């Protein structure tokens, strides 16, 4: 999931360089959402792993 966020971030940077503002904004928002989902899943799995011990 983090890889998908990184891919959308790279797409947003490339689109911004070429002047496609709408595409860059959309890709940036998708990257942000995927990154935060990754963080939530990571924290939940970390807490579950600590509780299992």
N, CA, C and O atoms as a CHARMM CRD file, in Angstrom:
* protein
*
  212
    1    1 UNK  N      0.82700  -1.18600   0.00000 PROA 1      0.00000
    2    1 UNK  CA     0.00000   0.00000   0.00000 PROA 1      0.00000
    3    1 UNK  C      0.87100   1.24800   0.00000 PROA 1      0.00000
    4    1 UNK  O      0.53800   2.25100  -0.63200 PROA 1      0.00000
    5    2 UNK  N      1.98700   1.17600   0.71300 PROA 2      0.00000
    6    2 UNK  CA     2.90000   2.31100   0.72400 PROA 2      0.00000
    7    2 UNK  C      3.49000   2.51500  -0.66900 PROA 2      0.00000
    8    2 UNK  O      3.74500   3.64700  -1.08100 PROA 2      0.00000
    9    3 UNK  N      3.70500   1.42500  -1.38500 PROA 3      0.00000
   10    3 UNK  CA     4.22900   1.52200  -2.74800 PROA 3      0.00000
   11    3 UNK  C      3.22900   2.23800  -3.65100 PROA 3      0.00000
   12    3 UNK  O      3.62400   3.05300  -4.48500 PROA 3      0.00000
   13    4 UNK  N      1.95100   1.94600  -3.49400 PROA 4      0.00000
   14    4 UNK  CA     0.92700   2.61200  -4.30200 PROA 4      0.00000
   15    4 UNK  C      0.88800   4.10600  -3.99400 PROA 4      0.00000
   16    4 UNK  O      0.72600   4.92300  -4.90000 PROA 4      0.00000
   17    5 UNK  N      1.03500   4.46500  -2.72800 PROA 5      0.00000
   18    5 UNK  CA     1.06900   5.88100  -2.35900 PROA 5      0.00000
   19    5 UNK  C      2.27600   6.56600  -2.98700 PROA 5      0.00000
   20    5 UNK  O      2.17500   7.69700  -3.46300 PROA 5      0.00000
   21    6 UNK  N      3.41600   5.88300  -2.98900 PROA 6      0.00000
   22    6 UNK  CA     4.61900   6.45400  -3.59600 PROA 6      0.00000
   23    6 UNK  C      4.44600   6.62000  -5.10000 PROA 6      0.00000
   24    6 UNK  O      4.90000   7.61400  -5.66600 PROA 6      0.00000
   25    7 UNK  N      3.80000   5.66600  -5.75200 PROA 7      0.00000
   26    7 UNK  CA     3.57100   5.75600  -7.19800 PROA 7      0.00000
   27    7 UNK  C      2.67600   6.94600  -7.52200 PROA 7      0.00000
   28    7 UNK  O      2.96700   7.70000  -8.45100 PROA 7      0.00000
   29    8 UNK  N      1.59600   7.12600  -6.77300 PROA 8      0.00000
   30    8 UNK  CA     0.71500   8.26600  -7.01900 PROA 8      0.00000
   31    8 UNK  C      1.42300   9.58100  -6.72400 PROA 8      0.00000
   32    8 UNK  O      1.15100  10.58600  -7.38100 PROA 8      0.00000
   33    9 UNK  N      2.32500   9.59100  -5.74900 PROA 9      0.00000
   34    9 UNK  CA     3.09400  10.79500  -5.44200 PROA 9      0.00000
   35    9 UNK  C      4.01600  11.14500  -6.60800 PROA 9      0.00000
   36    9 UNK  O      4.12400  12.31300  -6.98100 PROA 9      0.00000
   37   10 UNK  N      4.67900  10.15000  -7.18300 PROA 10     0.00000
   38   10 UNK  CA     5.55200  10.37200  -8.33600 PROA 10     0.00000
   39   10 UNK  C      4.73400  10.86600  -9.53200 PROA 10     0.00000
   40   10 UNK  O      5.16300  11.77300 -10.24600 PROA 10     0.00000
   41   11 UNK  N      3.55500  10.27000  -9.75100 PROA 11     0.00000
   42   11 UNK  CA     2.67700  10.72000 -10.83600 PROA 11     0.00000
   43   11 UNK  C      2.28000  12.17700 -10.62100 PROA 11     0.00000
   44   11 UNK  O      2.23700  12.95700 -11.57200 PROA 11     0.00000
   45   12 UNK  N      1.99100  12.54400  -9.37300 PROA 12     0.00000
   46   12 UNK  CA     1.61300  13.92600  -9.07000 PROA 12     0.00000
   47   12 UNK  C      2.76100  14.88500  -9.35200 PROA 12     0.00000
   48   12 UNK  O      2.53900  15.97500  -9.87900 PROA 12     0.00000
   49   13 UNK  N      3.98200  14.49600  -9.00900 PROA 13     0.00000
   50   13 UNK  CA     5.13900  15.36100  -9.25600 PROA 13     0.00000
   51   13 UNK  C      5.35300  15.54000 -10.76200 PROA 13     0.00000
   52   13 UNK  O      5.57700  16.65700 -11.23000 PROA 13     0.00000
   53   14 UNK  N      5.28500  14.44700 -11.51400 PROA 14     0.00000
   54   14 UNK  CA     5.48000  14.53000 -12.96400 PROA 14     0.00000
   55   14 UNK  C      4.38200  15.37500 -13.60900 PROA 14     0.00000
   56   14 UNK  O      4.66100  16.19100 -14.48800 PROA 14     0.00000
   57   15 UNK  N      3.14200  15.18300 -13.17700 PROA 15     0.00000
   58   15 UNK  CA     2.03900  15.96100 -13.73200 PROA 15     0.00000
   59   15 UNK  C      2.18900  17.44400 -13.39800 PROA 15     0.00000
   60   15 UNK  O      1.86900  18.30100 -14.22300 PROA 15     0.00000
   61   16 UNK  N      2.66900  17.74900 -12.20700 PROA 16     0.00000
   62   16 UNK  CA     2.85900  19.14700 -11.81800 PROA 16     0.00000
   63   16 UNK  C      3.96400  19.79000 -12.64500 PROA 16     0.00000
   64   16 UNK  O      3.85200  20.95700 -13.02000 PROA 16     0.00000
   65   17 UNK  N      5.02900  19.04700 -12.93600 PROA 17     0.00000
   66   17 UNK  CA     6.13000  19.58600 -13.73900 PROA 17     0.00000
   67   17 UNK  C      5.63800  19.94500 -15.14200 PROA 17     0.00000
   68   17 UNK  O      6.02900  20.97200 -15.69700 PROA 17     0.00000
   69   18 UNK  N      4.78100  19.09600 -15.71400 PROA 18     0.00000
   70   18 UNK  CA     4.29100  19.34700 -17.06200 PROA 18     0.00000
   71   18 UNK  C      3.08400  20.28700 -17.09500 PROA 18     0.00000
   72   18 UNK  O      2.58400  20.59900 -18.17600 PROA 18     0.00000
   73   19 UNK  N      2.61100  20.74000 -15.93900 PROA 19     0.00000
   74   19 UNK  CA     1.55300  21.73200 -15.89400 PROA 19     0.00000
   75   19 UNK  C      0.13700  21.18800 -15.86000 PROA 19     0.00000
   76   19 UNK  O     -0.81000  21.94100 -16.08300 PROA 19     0.00000
   77   20 UNK  N     -0.03400  19.91500 -15.59000 PROA 20     0.00000
   78   20 UNK  CA    -1.37200  19.34400 -15.48300 PROA 20     0.00000
   79   20 UNK  C     -1.83600  19.47000 -14.03200 PROA 20     0.00000
   80   20 UNK  O     -1.70500  18.52800 -13.25000 PROA 20     0.00000
   81   21 UNK  N     -2.36900  20.61700 -13.68300 PROA 21     0.00000
   82   21 UNK  CA    -2.72200  20.90800 -12.29500 PROA 21     0.00000
   83   21 UNK  C     -3.80100  20.00800 -11.72700 PROA 21     0.00000
   84   21 UNK  O     -3.69700  19.56000 -10.58500 PROA 21     0.00000
   85   22 UNK  N     -4.84000  19.73700 -12.51100 PROA 22     0.00000
   86   22 UNK  CA    -5.93800  18.90400 -12.01500 PROA 22     0.00000
   87   22 UNK  C     -5.50700  17.47900 -11.76200 PROA 22     0.00000
   88   22 UNK  O     -5.88200  16.87900 -10.75500 PROA 22     0.00000
   89   23 UNK  N     -4.71800  16.93400 -12.67600 PROA 23     0.00000
   90   23 UNK  CA    -4.23200  15.56000 -12.50900 PROA 23     0.00000
   91   23 UNK  C     -3.28200  15.48400 -11.32400 PROA 23     0.00000
   92   23 UNK  O     -3.31800  14.52600 -10.55300 PROA 23     0.00000
   93   24 UNK  N     -2.43200  16.49300 -11.18200 PROA 24     0.00000
   94   24 UNK  CA    -1.48000  16.50600 -10.07100 PROA 24     0.00000
   95   24 UNK  C     -2.21100  16.57300  -8.73100 PROA 24     0.00000
   96   24 UNK  O     -1.83700  15.88700  -7.78000 PROA 24     0.00000
   97   25 UNK  N     -3.23700  17.38800  -8.66100 PROA 25     0.00000
   98   25 UNK  CA    -3.99300  17.51100  -7.41300 PROA 25     0.00000
   99   25 UNK  C     -4.70400  16.20400  -7.07900 PROA 25     0.00000
  100   25 UNK  O     -4.72700  15.78400  -5.92200 PROA 25     0.00000
  101   26 UNK  N     -5.28000  15.56400  -8.08500 PROA 26     0.00000
  102   26 UNK  CA    -5.97200  14.29700  -7.85500 PROA 26     0.00000
  103   26 UNK  C     -5.01700  13.20100  -7.39900 PROA 26     0.00000
  104   26 UNK  O     -5.31600  12.45600  -6.46600 PROA 26     0.00000
  105   27 UNK  N     -3.87200  13.10800  -8.05900 PROA 27     0.00000
  106   27 UNK  CA    -2.89100  12.08700  -7.68600 PROA 27     0.00000
  107   27 UNK  C     -2.32300  12.35100  -6.29400 PROA 27     0.00000
  108   27 UNK  O     -2.04500  11.41500  -5.54400 PROA 27     0.00000
  109   28 UNK  N     -2.15300  13.62300  -5.95200 PROA 28     0.00000
  110   28 UNK  CA    -1.65300  13.95700  -4.61500 PROA 28     0.00000
  111   28 UNK  C     -2.65600  13.54600  -3.54000 PROA 28     0.00000
  112   28 UNK  O     -2.26900  13.00300  -2.50500 PROA 28     0.00000
  113   29 UNK  N     -3.92400  13.79800  -3.77800 PROA 29     0.00000
  114   29 UNK  CA    -4.95200  13.41600  -2.80800 PROA 29     0.00000
  115   29 UNK  C     -5.01000  11.89700  -2.63300 PROA 29     0.00000
  116   29 UNK  O     -5.13300  11.40300  -1.51200 PROA 29     0.00000
  117   30 UNK  N     -4.92100  11.16000  -3.73800 PROA 30     0.00000
  118   30 UNK  CA    -4.92900   9.69900  -3.64700 PROA 30     0.00000
  119   30 UNK  C     -3.71700   9.21800  -2.86000 PROA 30     0.00000
  120   30 UNK  O     -3.83300   8.31700  -2.02900 PROA 30     0.00000
  121   31 UNK  N     -2.55200   9.81400  -3.11800 PROA 31     0.00000
  122   31 UNK  CA    -1.33500   9.42800  -2.39900 PROA 31     0.00000
  123   31 UNK  C     -1.46800   9.70300  -0.90600 PROA 31     0.00000
  124   31 UNK  O     -1.03700   8.89200  -0.08600 PROA 31     0.00000
  125   32 UNK  N     -2.05800  10.83500  -0.54700 PROA 32     0.00000
  126   32 UNK  CA    -2.25600  11.16400   0.87300 PROA 32     0.00000
  127   32 UNK  C     -3.17200  10.14900   1.55000 PROA 32     0.00000
  128   32 UNK  O     -2.87800   9.66000   2.64100 PROA 32     0.00000
  129   33 UNK  N     -4.27800   9.84200   0.89300 PROA 33     0.00000
  130   33 UNK  CA    -5.23900   8.90000   1.46400 PROA 33     0.00000
  131   33 UNK  C     -4.59700   7.52900   1.66100 PROA 33     0.00000
  132   33 UNK  O     -4.74100   6.92300   2.72300 PROA 33     0.00000
  133   34 UNK  N     -3.89200   7.04000   0.64600 PROA 34     0.00000
  134   34 UNK  CA    -3.24100   5.72800   0.75600 PROA 34     0.00000
  135   34 UNK  C     -2.17000   5.72600   1.83800 PROA 34     0.00000
  136   34 UNK  O     -2.00500   4.73200   2.54600 PROA 34     0.00000
  137   35 UNK  N     -1.44200   6.82900   1.97100 PROA 35     0.00000
  138   35 UNK  CA    -0.40900   6.90500   3.00000 PROA 35     0.00000
  139   35 UNK  C     -1.01800   6.83500   4.39900 PROA 35     0.00000
  140   35 UNK  O     -0.50200   6.13200   5.26800 PROA 35     0.00000
  141   36 UNK  N     -2.10800   7.55800   4.61400 PROA 36     0.00000
  142   36 UNK  CA    -2.73200   7.53300   5.93700 PROA 36     0.00000
  143   36 UNK  C     -3.37600   6.17600   6.23100 PROA 36     0.00000
  144   36 UNK  O     -3.36800   5.72700   7.37700 PROA 36     0.00000
  145   37 UNK  N     -3.92800   5.52600   5.21700 PROA 37     0.00000
  146   37 UNK  CA    -4.44700   4.17400   5.41700 PROA 37     0.00000
  147   37 UNK  C     -3.31000   3.23200   5.79800 PROA 37     0.00000
  148   37 UNK  O     -3.47000   2.38600   6.67800 PROA 37     0.00000
  149   38 UNK  N     -2.14800   3.37700   5.12900 PROA 38     0.00000
  150   38 UNK  CA    -0.98500   2.57400   5.46100 PROA 38     0.00000
  151   38 UNK  C     -0.56900   2.80700   6.91400 PROA 38     0.00000
  152   38 UNK  O     -0.28100   1.84900   7.63200 PROA 38     0.00000
  153   39 UNK  N     -0.53400   4.05700   7.35100 PROA 39     0.00000
  154   39 UNK  CA    -0.15600   4.35100   8.73500 PROA 39     0.00000
  155   39 UNK  C     -1.11300   3.71500   9.73500 PROA 39     0.00000
  156   39 UNK  O     -0.67900   3.16200  10.74600 PROA 39     0.00000
  157   40 UNK  N     -2.40200   3.79100   9.46100 PROA 40     0.00000
  158   40 UNK  CA    -3.39600   3.21300  10.37000 PROA 40     0.00000
  159   40 UNK  C     -3.23000   1.70100  10.44800 PROA 40     0.00000
  160   40 UNK  O     -3.25200   1.12800  11.53700 PROA 40     0.00000
  161   41 UNK  N     -3.06300   1.05000   9.29200 PROA 41     0.00000
  162   41 UNK  CA    -2.88700  -0.40600   9.27100 PROA 41     0.00000
  163   41 UNK  C     -1.59200  -0.78400   9.98800 PROA 41     0.00000
  164   41 UNK  O     -1.56000  -1.78400  10.70500 PROA 41     0.00000
  165   42 UNK  N     -0.53100  -0.00700   9.80800 PROA 42     0.00000
  166   42 UNK  CA     0.73900  -0.27800  10.47400 PROA 42     0.00000
  167   42 UNK  C      0.60400  -0.17100  11.99500 PROA 42     0.00000
  168   42 UNK  O      1.09000  -1.03600  12.72300 PROA 42     0.00000
  169   43 UNK  N     -0.04500   0.87300  12.46600 PROA 43     0.00000
  170   43 UNK  CA    -0.19500   1.06600  13.91100 PROA 43     0.00000
  171   43 UNK  C     -1.06800  -0.03500  14.51100 PROA 43     0.00000
  172   43 UNK  O     -0.75900  -0.55600  15.58300 PROA 43     0.00000
  173   44 UNK  N     -2.14600  -0.38900  13.83200 PROA 44     0.00000
  174   44 UNK  CA    -3.03000  -1.45200  14.32700 PROA 44     0.00000
  175   44 UNK  C     -2.27500  -2.78000  14.40000 PROA 44     0.00000
  176   44 UNK  O     -2.39100  -3.50200  15.39000 PROA 44     0.00000
  177   45 UNK  N     -1.50600  -3.10600  13.36500 PROA 45     0.00000
  178   45 UNK  CA    -0.76600  -4.36300  13.38700 PROA 45     0.00000
  179   45 UNK  C      0.34700  -4.33500  14.41500 PROA 45     0.00000
  180   45 UNK  O      0.67300  -5.37300  14.99100 PROA 45     0.00000
  181   46 UNK  N      0.93500  -3.18200  14.66100 PROA 46     0.00000
  182   46 UNK  CA     1.95500  -3.05500  15.69800 PROA 46     0.00000
  183   46 UNK  C      1.36800  -3.27900  17.07300 PROA 46     0.00000
  184   46 UNK  O      1.95700  -3.98700  17.89100 PROA 46     0.00000
  185   47 UNK  N      0.20900  -2.68300  17.34200 PROA 47     0.00000
  186   47 UNK  CA    -0.44900  -2.84400  18.63500 PROA 47     0.00000
  187   47 UNK  C     -0.89700  -4.30000  18.81800 PROA 47     0.00000
  188   47 UNK  O     -0.74800  -4.86100  19.90400 PROA 47     0.00000
  189   48 UNK  N     -1.43900  -4.90600  17.77000 PROA 48     0.00000
  190   48 UNK  CA    -1.87400  -6.29900  17.87400 PROA 48     0.00000
  191   48 UNK  C     -0.67800  -7.23500  18.12100 PROA 48     0.00000
  192   48 UNK  O     -0.79100  -8.20900  18.86600 PROA 48     0.00000
  193   49 UNK  N      0.45600  -6.93600  17.49600 PROA 49     0.00000
  194   49 UNK  CA     1.64800  -7.73000  17.72800 PROA 49     0.00000
  195   49 UNK  C      2.16000  -7.59400  19.15100 PROA 49     0.00000
  196   49 UNK  O      2.63500  -8.56900  19.73300 PROA 49     0.00000
  197   50 UNK  N      2.07000  -6.40100  19.71800 PROA 50     0.00000
  198   50 UNK  CA     2.51400  -6.19300  21.09000 PROA 50     0.00000
  199   50 UNK  C      1.56800  -6.85300  22.09400 PROA 50     0.00000
  200   50 UNK  O      2.00100  -7.31600  23.15000 PROA 50     0.00000
  201   51 UNK  N      0.28100  -6.89300  21.76200 PROA 51     0.00000
  202   51 UNK  CA    -0.69300  -7.49900  22.66800 PROA 51     0.00000
  203   51 UNK  C     -0.58300  -9.02800  22.66900 PROA 51     0.00000
  204   51 UNK  O     -0.94900  -9.68800  23.64100 PROA 51     0.00000
  205   52 UNK  N     -0.07900  -9.56700  21.57600 PROA 52     0.00000
  206   52 UNK  CA     0.02700 -11.01100  21.45900 PROA 52     0.00000
  207   52 UNK  C      1.11900 -11.58200  22.36500 PROA 52     0.00000
  208   52 UNK  O      1.05300 -12.74500  22.76200 PROA 52     0.00000
  209   53 UNK  N      2.10600 -10.77600  22.68500 PROA 53     0.00000
  210   53 UNK  CA     3.21700 -11.23200  23.52100 PROA 53     0.00000
  211   53 UNK  C      2.75200 -11.40500  24.90600 PROA 53     0.00000
  212   53 UNK  O      3.53400 -11.78500  25.77800 PROA 53     0.00000
